[in-house]
Amino acid sequence: MADTKGTTKVFGIGSGKGGVGKSTMSVNLGLSAARKGLKTALIDMDPLSNLAVVLDISQSTIDAMPDDLQSRSLRSYRINAAPRLDLLFPRVKTKKGQAKALRQRVFETFYTQLLKEYDCLILDLPAGIQNEENLFILPFLHNLVLVVNPEPTSHVSAGGYIRAALEINSAIHFFIWHNRFDPSSTDPSFNARDVAGNYNRFVPPELQVTQEEQKQIQPVAWIPPDRVLNLLFSEPNYEEQVLAKLEEVVVLLLEIWTKEPKVVDFPGLPLLYRRGIRYALMYTGEKPSAEIVQDYLTQLLGSSSLLVSDTFLQLLDRYRQKMVNDPRRKRLFKIRTLLLRLKDEPSTQNRTRIRRGIQEASYELLGLMTGQMDSEMETNTGGLLLYYVTVLKLLSHPAVVGLLGKLIPTKDVYGQKSRNRNRQIRSLIENDSAIARALQEAVTRLEPIVEKQLLTTAKREALGPLLFVQKEESGPRFYREAYEKLTFRVVHDFMYSGLGVSSGLLGSSSGREIDRGLEELLKLVPSVEPPAKIDS
């Protein structure tokens, strides 16, 4: 194996409390790194050890590993979970003394070997600073990714984690990983971007994270809500995919229709500040107060005398009222409320009702856009919307459902057929010819059916202008190639939904943000060289 001395990135993944998606993010970061070609070790430092569940490693494979931490062979504790991704120490580690023994194995016995064999070491830590295991691990870490959700208890517990961790190791640099973050739906009374500030408001001055300590805290990723990443939803579900697409359409339309203020609206105000006002009105909820908008601008642009002058505040409030009272914006947030309600439905029990709700929301959006599309982006967005509604209708046909169902590889578990999740996860990193062939065959069979239904729907609903066409000398032509690509993406992501991973999904905004967040980490986390000498 190649010696990668001096190039290894080492960081832990922690959280102030359980249930924020820490372990799921650890797996997704590991898969993203492996897809980039990095030889990655995913080290399960959590005593409860559930990474193997996410990666679909069989219990018999786990049980075959040593039940103690006495072996001095790394091979004893290593499983290849996917191409270029190894899972280390996956067994439950709740016996007395195992936390300290695990630290010794990772940071002493095997540390030099790990740094030589891997490009990236990702340590999934126990949730919460109160865990004794963190006391053993944190002194050895210099970089820690802290996973948070956009709600007060997550931020307060994360702030407590930072405060306690700095007392153990004052050199730790924290990278905030905002999970399930939705900038357009955050509570206007709660700033979901300010972890340290939210924590400091709840604790006395002597327990607060100081301004100097906050220099060691940096946001790196903003992962949007995605049911793909929820392990409670473990089966393919197209309705959930369409819901995600509709939410993306709502956000996109909000961005298109929230216009940047003109010079006449704010005479003499620099362009940077006018753009900041637009962002504030896009991402601070349906009816943000003037104080919330001003607070957002201060965080985005820094303190400035411009932002507190009476003239600016009067102009800001006038423009804010104009945007908040815009009829299209109001209807957009009404549709968004409907989508959020559908997301809360137990989809396995109410798929028909959810499908009807999605169709209602889709036609509401199409109605909102029809006759008011003054840009190519709006027209293309409407075309995508029409396509997704069309495919959703097809899913009521048993033949189509059966065709897609055959795409899911299975395995035998105690005489029962079960989804082979690990094989699918592996195929996201390296090509599985059988899966790829089945996918292409399904797309080939489904595409003409989709085309026929699409043309029928467009004619019946008078939505012909939303069809994708290609301009040619003889006139516009139905853009069949574009729809073939769309169908491939839809079927691909349907087949891979329900795995708890999004890296590699073609239409996943969360997957794209995870990949971008990893890129940031690889830039910001310094490489580690093997120590000259390790005492065992």
C-alpha positions as CSV (number, residue, x, y, z in Angstrom):
1,M,0.0,0.0,0.0
2,A,1.3,3.5,-0.9
3,D,2.9,5.5,1.9
4,T,0.9,8.8,2.2
5,K,3.0,10.2,5.0
6,G,2.4,13.9,5.6
7,T,-0.9,14.0,3.7
8,T,-3.4,12.6,6.2
9,K,-6.4,14.7,7.3
10,V,-7.6,13.9,10.8
11,F,-10.8,15.2,12.4
12,G,-13.5,14.1,14.8
13,I,-17.3,14.3,14.4
14,G,-19.1,15.3,17.5
15,S,-22.4,16.7,18.8
16,G,-23.7,18.3,21.9
17,K,-26.7,16.0,22.0
18,G,-27.9,12.8,20.3
19,G,-30.4,12.8,17.4
20,V,-28.8,15.5,15.3
21,G,-27.5,13.2,12.6
22,K,-23.9,12.9,13.8
23,S,-23.3,9.3,12.8
24,T,-25.1,9.7,9.5
25,M,-22.9,12.7,8.7
26,S,-19.8,10.7,9.6
27,V,-20.8,8.0,7.1
28,N,-21.7,10.5,4.4
29,L,-18.4,12.3,4.9
30,G,-16.5,9.0,4.7
31,L,-18.3,8.0,1.5
32,S,-17.7,11.5,0.0
33,A,-14.0,11.2,0.7
34,A,-13.9,7.7,-0.8
35,R,-15.7,9.0,-3.9
36,K,-13.0,11.6,-4.2
37,G,-10.4,8.8,-4.4
38,L,-9.2,9.3,-0.8
39,K,-8.3,6.1,1.2
40,T,-10.5,6.7,4.2
41,A,-10.7,5.2,7.7
42,L,-14.1,5.7,9.5
43,I,-13.2,5.1,13.1
44,D,-16.2,4.3,15.4
45,M,-15.2,5.8,18.8
46,D,-18.8,5.8,20.0
47,P,-19.5,3.0,22.6
48,L,-22.9,2.4,21.1
49,S,-21.2,1.8,17.7
50,N,-24.0,2.2,15.1
51,L,-21.9,3.1,12.0
52,A,-22.1,-0.6,10.9
53,V,-25.9,-0.3,10.8
54,V,-25.8,2.7,8.5
55,L,-23.3,0.9,6.2
56,D,-25.4,-2.4,6.3
57,I,-22.5,-4.5,7.7
58,S,-23.9,-7.9,8.7
59,Q,-24.0,-8.7,12.4
60,S,-22.2,-12.0,11.8
61,T,-19.3,-10.0,10.3
62,I,-19.2,-7.8,13.4
63,D,-19.5,-10.8,15.8
64,A,-16.4,-12.4,14.2
65,M,-14.2,-9.5,15.4
66,P,-12.5,-9.6,18.8
67,D,-14.7,-8.7,21.7
68,D,-11.8,-6.9,23.5
69,L,-9.2,-4.3,22.5
70,Q,-6.1,-6.4,23.3
71,S,-5.0,-7.3,19.8
72,R,-2.1,-5.3,18.4
73,S,-3.1,-6.1,14.8
74,L,-5.1,-3.4,13.1
75,R,-6.5,-6.1,10.8
76,S,-8.5,-7.5,13.7
77,Y,-10.6,-4.4,14.0
78,R,-11.0,-3.4,10.3
79,I,-13.8,-4.1,7.8
80,N,-13.9,-2.9,4.3
81,A,-17.3,-1.2,4.1
82,A,-17.0,0.2,0.6
83,P,-14.2,0.8,-2.0
84,R,-11.5,3.0,-0.3
85,L,-13.6,3.1,2.9
86,D,-12.7,1.0,5.9
87,L,-14.7,0.8,9.1
88,L,-12.6,0.4,12.2
89,F,-13.7,-0.8,15.7
90,P,-17.4,-1.3,14.8
91,R,-18.2,-3.5,17.8
92,V,-20.1,-2.2,20.8
93,K,-17.6,-0.9,23.4
94,T,-19.5,-0.4,26.6
95,K,-17.4,-2.6,29.0
96,K,-15.4,-0.9,31.7
97,G,-12.1,0.4,30.5
98,Q,-12.8,0.0,26.8
99,A,-12.9,3.7,26.2
100,K,-9.4,4.2,27.5
101,A,-8.2,1.1,25.7
102,L,-9.7,2.3,22.4
103,R,-7.9,5.7,22.7
104,Q,-4.6,3.9,23.3
105,R,-5.1,1.7,20.2
106,V,-6.1,4.6,17.9
107,F,-3.7,7.3,19.1
108,E,-0.8,5.2,20.2
109,T,-0.6,1.6,19.1
110,F,-1.9,2.1,15.5
111,Y,-1.5,5.8,15.0
112,T,1.6,5.7,12.8
113,Q,0.2,2.9,10.7
114,L,-3.1,4.7,10.3
115,L,-1.4,7.9,9.1
116,K,0.7,5.9,6.6
117,E,-2.1,3.9,5.2
118,Y,-4.9,6.4,5.0
119,D,-5.5,9.9,3.4
120,C,-8.3,10.7,5.8
121,L,-9.2,9.6,9.3
122,I,-12.7,10.4,10.4
123,L,-13.5,9.7,14.1
124,D,-17.2,9.3,15.0
125,L,-17.2,10.5,18.7
126,P,-19.8,9.9,21.4
127,A,-22.7,12.4,21.5
128,G,-22.5,14.9,24.3
129,I,-19.6,16.1,26.4
130,Q,-20.8,14.4,29.5
131,N,-19.7,11.0,28.0
132,E,-16.5,9.8,29.8
133,E,-15.1,8.6,26.5
134,N,-14.8,12.2,25.2
135,L,-12.5,13.0,28.2
136,F,-10.1,10.4,26.8
137,I,-10.3,11.4,23.1
138,L,-10.4,15.2,23.0
139,P,-6.9,15.8,24.3
140,F,-5.7,14.1,21.1
141,L,-7.8,16.0,18.6
142,H,-7.0,19.4,17.1
143,N,-10.0,19.6,14.7
144,L,-13.6,18.7,15.5
145,V,-16.7,18.9,13.3
146,L,-19.6,19.7,15.5
147,V,-23.0,18.7,14.1
148,V,-26.0,20.9,15.0
149,N,-29.6,21.3,14.0
150,P,-31.4,24.6,13.7
151,E,-33.2,24.6,17.0
152,P,-32.3,26.1,20.4
153,T,-31.6,22.9,22.4
154,S,-29.1,21.7,19.8
155,H,-27.3,25.1,19.9
156,V,-27.2,25.3,23.6
157,S,-25.9,21.7,24.0
158,A,-23.3,22.4,21.2
159,G,-22.2,25.6,23.0
160,G,-21.8,23.6,26.2
161,Y,-19.8,21.0,24.3
162,I,-17.5,23.7,23.0
163,R,-17.1,25.3,26.4
164,A,-16.3,22.0,28.1
165,A,-14.0,20.7,25.2
166,L,-11.9,23.9,25.4
167,E,-11.3,23.2,29.1
168,I,-10.0,19.8,28.1
169,N,-8.0,20.9,25.1
170,S,-7.8,24.7,24.5
171,A,-6.2,24.1,21.0
172,I,-9.2,22.5,19.4
173,H,-10.6,24.2,16.3
174,F,-14.4,23.7,15.8
175,F,-16.1,23.4,12.4
176,I,-19.8,23.9,12.7
177,W,-21.7,21.4,10.5
178,H,-25.3,22.8,10.2
179,N,-27.5,19.8,9.5
180,R,-31.2,19.9,8.4
181,F,-30.7,23.6,7.9
182,D,-33.5,25.5,6.0
183,P,-32.8,29.2,5.8
184,S,-36.3,30.1,4.6
185,S,-38.1,28.5,7.6
186,T,-36.1,29.3,10.6
187,D,-37.9,30.7,13.6
188,P,-37.6,34.5,13.4
189,S,-36.9,34.7,17.1
190,F,-34.0,32.3,16.8
191,N,-30.8,32.9,14.8
192,A,-30.0,29.5,13.5
193,R,-26.6,30.6,12.2
194,D,-25.2,31.8,15.6
195,V,-24.3,28.7,17.7
196,A,-22.1,30.5,20.3
197,G,-24.5,33.5,20.6
198,N,-27.5,31.2,21.2
199,Y,-25.6,29.3,23.9
200,N,-24.3,32.5,25.5
201,R,-27.8,33.9,26.0
202,F,-28.7,30.9,28.2
203,V,-25.7,30.8,30.6
204,P,-24.1,33.2,33.0
205,P,-21.1,35.3,31.9
206,E,-18.5,33.0,33.5
207,L,-19.7,30.0,31.4
208,Q,-20.0,31.8,28.1
209,V,-17.8,31.2,25.0
210,T,-15.6,34.3,24.9
211,Q,-15.0,36.4,21.8
212,E,-11.5,35.1,21.6
213,E,-12.6,31.5,21.8
214,Q,-15.2,32.2,19.1
215,K,-12.2,32.7,16.7
216,Q,-11.7,28.9,16.9
217,I,-15.3,28.3,15.7
218,Q,-16.0,28.3,11.9
219,P,-19.1,27.2,9.9
220,V,-18.3,24.8,7.0
221,A,-21.5,23.3,5.8
222,W,-25.3,23.9,5.6
223,I,-27.0,20.6,4.9
224,P,-30.6,21.1,3.8
225,P,-33.4,18.8,5.3
226,D,-33.4,15.6,3.3
227,R,-35.4,12.4,4.2
228,V,-32.8,10.5,2.3
229,L,-30.6,11.1,5.3
230,N,-33.2,9.8,7.8
231,L,-32.6,6.2,8.7
232,L,-36.3,5.9,9.7
233,F,-37.2,6.0,6.0
234,S,-35.3,3.0,4.8
235,E,-37.2,2.1,1.6
236,P,-37.3,3.8,-1.8
237,N,-40.0,6.4,-1.9
238,Y,-40.6,8.6,-5.0
239,E,-43.1,10.8,-3.1
240,E,-40.4,11.9,-0.8
241,Q,-38.2,12.8,-3.8
242,V,-40.9,14.9,-5.4
243,L,-41.5,16.7,-2.0
244,A,-37.8,17.6,-2.0
245,K,-38.0,18.8,-5.6
246,L,-41.0,20.9,-4.8
247,E,-39.3,22.5,-1.8
248,E,-36.3,23.3,-4.1
249,V,-38.7,24.9,-6.5
250,V,-40.2,27.1,-3.7
251,V,-36.8,28.2,-2.6
252,L,-35.7,28.9,-6.2
253,L,-38.9,31.0,-6.9
254,L,-38.3,32.8,-3.6
255,E,-34.8,33.7,-4.8
256,I,-36.1,34.8,-8.3
257,W,-39.0,36.9,-7.0
258,T,-37.1,38.6,-4.1
259,K,-35.7,41.4,-6.2
260,E,-32.5,43.2,-5.3
261,P,-33.3,46.7,-4.2
262,K,-32.6,49.4,-6.8
263,V,-30.6,52.5,-6.2
264,V,-33.9,54.5,-6.1
265,D,-35.0,52.4,-3.1
266,F,-31.8,53.1,-1.1
267,P,-30.1,56.2,-2.5
268,G,-26.4,56.1,-1.9
269,L,-26.3,52.6,-0.4
270,P,-23.5,50.4,-1.8
271,L,-24.4,47.4,-4.0
272,L,-23.0,45.0,-1.4
273,Y,-25.5,46.3,1.2
274,R,-28.5,46.1,-1.3
275,R,-27.6,42.5,-2.1
276,G,-27.4,41.8,1.6
277,I,-31.0,43.1,2.0
278,R,-32.2,40.7,-0.7
279,Y,-30.5,37.7,1.0
280,A,-32.0,38.8,4.4
281,L,-35.5,38.9,2.9
282,M,-35.0,35.5,1.2
283,Y,-33.7,33.7,4.3
284,T,-35.4,35.1,7.4
285,G,-38.9,33.6,7.0
286,E,-42.3,34.7,5.7
287,K,-42.8,37.8,7.8
288,P,-39.4,38.8,9.3
289,S,-39.4,41.8,11.7
290,A,-37.2,44.8,10.9
291,E,-35.0,43.8,13.9
292,I,-34.5,40.3,12.4
293,V,-33.6,41.7,9.0
294,Q,-31.2,44.2,10.6
295,D,-29.6,41.5,12.7
296,Y,-29.1,39.3,9.6
297,L,-27.4,42.2,7.8
298,T,-25.1,42.8,10.7
299,Q,-24.0,39.2,10.8
300,L,-23.5,39.2,7.0
301,L,-21.8,42.5,6.6
302,G,-20.5,43.4,10.0
303,S,-21.3,46.4,12.2
304,S,-21.7,49.6,10.3
305,S,-23.0,53.1,11.0
306,L,-25.0,52.7,7.8
307,L,-27.1,49.9,9.2
308,V,-28.3,51.9,12.3
309,S,-29.0,55.3,10.8
310,D,-32.7,56.5,11.0
311,T,-32.8,57.1,7.3
312,F,-31.6,53.5,6.5
313,L,-34.0,51.9,9.0
314,Q,-37.0,53.8,7.5
315,L,-36.1,52.8,3.9
316,L,-35.5,49.2,5.1
317,D,-38.8,48.9,6.8
318,R,-40.6,50.3,3.7
319,Y,-38.9,47.8,1.4
320,R,-39.4,45.0,3.8
321,Q,-43.2,45.7,3.9
322,K,-43.3,45.8,0.1
323,M,-41.7,42.3,-0.1
324,V,-43.6,40.8,2.7
325,N,-46.9,41.9,1.2
326,D,-46.2,40.7,-2.3
327,P,-49.1,38.4,-3.3
328,R,-46.8,35.9,-5.0
329,R,-44.6,35.6,-2.0
330,K,-47.6,35.1,0.3
331,R,-48.9,32.2,-1.9
332,L,-45.4,30.8,-2.1
333,F,-45.2,30.5,1.7
334,K,-48.8,29.1,1.8
335,I,-47.6,26.3,-0.6
336,R,-44.5,25.8,1.6
337,T,-46.7,25.2,4.6
338,L,-48.6,22.6,2.7
339,L,-45.3,20.8,1.8
340,L,-44.1,20.9,5.4
341,R,-47.4,19.3,6.5
342,L,-47.0,16.6,3.9
343,K,-43.5,15.9,5.1
344,D,-44.8,15.2,8.6
345,E,-47.2,12.5,7.3
346,P,-46.2,8.9,8.0
347,S,-45.5,8.2,4.3
348,T,-45.7,4.4,4.6
349,Q,-49.3,4.6,5.6
350,N,-50.7,7.5,3.7
351,R,-49.0,7.4,0.3
352,T,-52.2,8.0,-1.7
353,R,-53.1,11.1,0.4
354,I,-49.5,12.4,0.2
355,R,-49.6,11.9,-3.6
356,R,-52.8,13.9,-3.8
357,G,-51.3,16.6,-1.6
358,I,-48.2,16.8,-3.8
359,Q,-50.4,17.2,-6.9
360,E,-52.3,20.0,-5.2
361,A,-49.1,21.8,-4.3
362,S,-47.7,21.3,-7.7
363,Y,-50.7,22.7,-9.5
364,E,-50.7,25.6,-7.0
365,L,-47.1,26.3,-8.0
366,L,-47.8,26.0,-11.7
367,G,-50.8,28.3,-11.4
368,L,-48.6,30.8,-9.5
369,M,-46.1,30.7,-12.3
370,T,-48.4,30.6,-15.4
371,G,-48.6,33.9,-17.1
372,Q,-45.9,35.5,-14.9
373,M,-42.8,33.8,-16.2
374,D,-40.6,36.6,-17.4
375,S,-37.3,34.7,-17.5
376,E,-35.9,31.5,-19.0
377,M,-35.1,30.2,-15.5
378,E,-38.8,30.5,-14.4
379,T,-39.9,28.7,-17.6
380,N,-37.4,25.9,-17.0
381,T,-38.4,25.6,-13.4
382,G,-42.1,25.2,-14.5
383,G,-41.0,22.6,-17.0
384,L,-39.3,20.6,-14.3
385,L,-42.3,20.9,-12.1
386,L,-44.6,19.6,-14.9
387,Y,-42.2,16.6,-15.4
388,Y,-42.2,15.6,-11.8
389,V,-46.0,15.8,-11.5
390,T,-46.2,13.6,-14.6
391,V,-43.9,10.9,-13.2
392,L,-45.8,11.0,-9.9
393,K,-49.0,10.1,-11.7
394,L,-47.3,7.1,-13.4
395,L,-46.4,5.7,-10.0
396,S,-50.1,4.8,-9.4
397,H,-49.7,2.1,-12.2
398,P,-48.7,-1.3,-10.8
399,A,-46.5,-2.0,-13.9
400,V,-44.4,1.0,-13.3
401,V,-44.1,0.3,-9.6
402,G,-43.1,-3.3,-10.4
403,L,-40.5,-2.1,-12.9
404,L,-38.8,0.2,-10.3
405,G,-39.1,-2.4,-7.6
406,K,-36.9,-4.9,-9.6
407,L,-34.0,-2.4,-9.4
408,I,-33.4,-2.9,-5.7
409,P,-30.8,-5.6,-5.1
410,T,-31.6,-8.1,-2.3
411,K,-29.8,-10.5,-0.1
412,D,-30.9,-13.5,2.0
413,V,-31.2,-12.8,5.8
414,Y,-32.3,-15.8,7.8
415,G,-34.3,-17.1,4.9
416,Q,-36.0,-13.7,4.1
417,K,-35.2,-11.4,1.2
418,S,-33.9,-8.1,2.4
419,R,-32.6,-5.0,0.6
420,N,-28.8,-5.3,0.0
421,R,-28.0,-1.8,1.1
422,N,-24.3,-2.3,1.4
423,R,-24.0,-3.4,-2.2
424,Q,-25.9,-0.3,-3.3
425,I,-23.7,1.9,-1.2
426,R,-20.6,0.3,-2.7
427,S,-22.0,0.9,-6.2
428,L,-22.1,4.7,-5.5
429,I,-18.3,4.7,-5.3
430,E,-17.4,2.1,-7.9
431,N,-19.4,0.8,-10.8
432,D,-21.5,-2.3,-10.3
433,S,-22.2,-3.5,-13.8
434,A,-25.3,-5.5,-13.0
435,I,-26.9,-2.5,-11.1
436,A,-25.9,-0.1,-13.9
437,R,-27.3,-2.4,-16.6
438,A,-30.6,-2.8,-14.7
439,L,-30.9,0.9,-14.2
440,Q,-30.3,1.6,-17.9
441,E,-32.9,-1.0,-19.0
442,A,-35.5,0.5,-16.7
443,V,-34.9,4.0,-18.0
444,T,-35.2,2.7,-21.6
445,R,-38.5,1.1,-20.9
446,L,-39.9,4.0,-18.8
447,E,-38.9,6.9,-21.0
448,P,-41.5,6.5,-23.8
449,I,-44.2,6.0,-21.2
450,V,-43.2,9.2,-19.5
451,E,-43.1,11.1,-22.8
452,K,-46.6,10.0,-23.7
453,Q,-48.0,10.9,-20.3
454,L,-46.1,14.3,-20.3
455,L,-47.6,15.3,-23.7
456,T,-51.1,14.3,-22.6
457,T,-50.8,16.2,-19.3
458,A,-49.4,19.3,-21.0
459,K,-52.3,19.3,-23.6
460,R,-55.0,18.6,-21.0
461,E,-53.8,21.3,-18.6
462,A,-52.9,23.8,-21.3
463,L,-49.2,23.8,-20.2
464,G,-47.6,23.3,-23.5
465,P,-45.3,26.3,-23.1
466,L,-43.6,24.5,-20.2
467,L,-42.5,21.6,-22.4
468,F,-38.8,21.5,-23.1
469,V,-38.1,22.2,-26.7
470,Q,-34.9,22.5,-28.8
471,K,-34.8,25.3,-31.3
472,E,-33.9,24.2,-34.9
473,E,-34.1,25.8,-38.3
474,S,-37.4,24.0,-39.1
475,G,-38.9,25.1,-35.8
476,P,-39.0,24.0,-32.1
477,R,-38.6,20.2,-31.5
478,F,-39.7,18.2,-28.4
479,Y,-36.4,17.9,-26.5
480,R,-36.4,14.1,-26.0
481,E,-32.8,13.9,-25.0
482,A,-33.3,16.3,-22.0
483,Y,-36.2,14.2,-20.8
484,E,-34.2,11.0,-21.2
485,K,-31.5,12.5,-18.9
486,L,-34.2,13.6,-16.4
487,T,-35.7,10.1,-16.3
488,F,-32.3,8.6,-15.7
489,R,-31.7,11.0,-12.8
490,V,-35.1,10.3,-11.3
491,V,-34.9,6.5,-11.6
492,H,-31.3,6.5,-10.3
493,D,-32.2,8.5,-7.2
494,F,-35.3,6.5,-6.6
495,M,-33.3,3.3,-6.6
496,Y,-30.8,4.8,-4.1
497,S,-33.2,6.5,-1.8
498,G,-33.7,5.1,1.7
499,L,-30.1,4.2,2.2
500,G,-29.3,7.0,4.8
501,V,-26.7,8.4,2.4
502,S,-26.9,11.1,-0.2
503,S,-23.3,11.3,-1.6
504,G,-23.5,10.1,-5.1
505,L,-27.2,10.8,-5.7
506,L,-27.6,12.8,-8.9
507,G,-30.4,15.1,-7.8
508,S,-29.5,15.6,-4.1
509,S,-28.9,19.1,-2.8
510,S,-27.8,17.6,0.5
511,G,-25.3,15.4,-1.3
512,R,-23.9,18.4,-3.1
513,E,-23.5,20.3,0.1
514,I,-21.9,17.4,1.9
515,D,-19.3,17.2,-0.9
516,R,-18.7,20.9,-0.7
517,G,-18.4,20.8,3.1
518,L,-15.8,18.0,2.8
519,E,-13.9,20.2,0.3
520,E,-13.8,23.0,2.9
521,L,-12.6,20.6,5.6
522,L,-9.8,19.3,3.4
523,K,-8.7,22.9,2.8
524,L,-8.9,24.0,6.5
525,V,-7.7,20.9,8.3
526,P,-3.9,20.7,8.2
527,S,-2.2,17.4,7.2
528,V,-0.7,15.3,10.0
529,E,2.6,13.6,9.8
530,P,3.3,10.3,11.7
531,P,5.1,11.1,15.0
532,A,8.8,10.3,15.1
533,K,8.2,7.9,18.0
534,I,5.1,6.3,19.5
535,D,5.1,4.8,23.0
536,S,3.0,1.8,23.1
